[in-house]
Amino acid sequence: MVRLVMRTSSEIIFATHAGGGFPMPAIALVPEPSALVLVPSDLAAACARRFVGARFREIGVADDHVGRLVVTELVTNSYKHVGFGHIVVRVVPEEGHGLARIEVWDQGPGMPVIRAARLHDLCGRGLHLVAALVHDWGVRPLNEEGKIVWARCAV
C-alpha cells in the first residue's frame, strides 16, 4: 500500500511504501483545469460561451465579455474549418500575470491564419477581432494530432 502526503494542490506529493517506509519517487502535481468537450455543431459556440462564463466566475473574473467573444470565434473556427472529432475548451488562470488563457483544441491539421477580408465577405474577420481584444494569442501544434489555439485575456 502507498501513503500519499499532500499539503496543497501545487506542492510536491511524497509517497512512502507502507510497511517498508522507503520513499518512492516524488512527483509534482499541477491541478488540471476542467475541460469542456464538444461535438462540432452549430450549438458548440453557445455551450463554450456558457462554460467560459462559469469558469471566469469561478476564478473571480466579473467581466467575461471578451472571454466569451474569443471562445465563440475559436470554437466556431474549429467547427467550420475542421468539422470532425471533438473540440475541447479549457480556461487556465495565469496567476501573477492578471491573465486567463482560453484554449481550444481540435483534431484538424490546418493552422488558423489572419487574412484580409474584402468589404462584402461574410467571413474572415474573427481572428482580427481576437487579436485586437486579447493580450496575445497563438497556435500550438500537437504531436499526436491537431492543435491548440489559445488566447490570453486580461482579467
Salt bridges, closest charged atoms under 4 A:
GLU32 OE2 - ARG90 NH1 2.26
GLU58 OE1 - ARG55 NH1 2.63
ASP63 OD1 - HIS65 NE2 3.88
ASP64 OD1 - ARG68 NE 3.00
GLU94 OE2 - ARG101 NH1 2.76
GLU94 OE1 - ARG152 NH1 2.66
GLU103 OE1 - ARG90 NH2 2.81
GLU103 OE2 - ARG101 NE 2.74
GLU103 OE2 - ARG140 NH2 3.92
ASP106 OD1 - LYS147 NZ 2.57
ASP121 OD1 - ARG118 NH2 3.45
ASP136 OD1 - HIS135 ND1 3.29
ASP136 OD1 - ARG152 NE 2.72
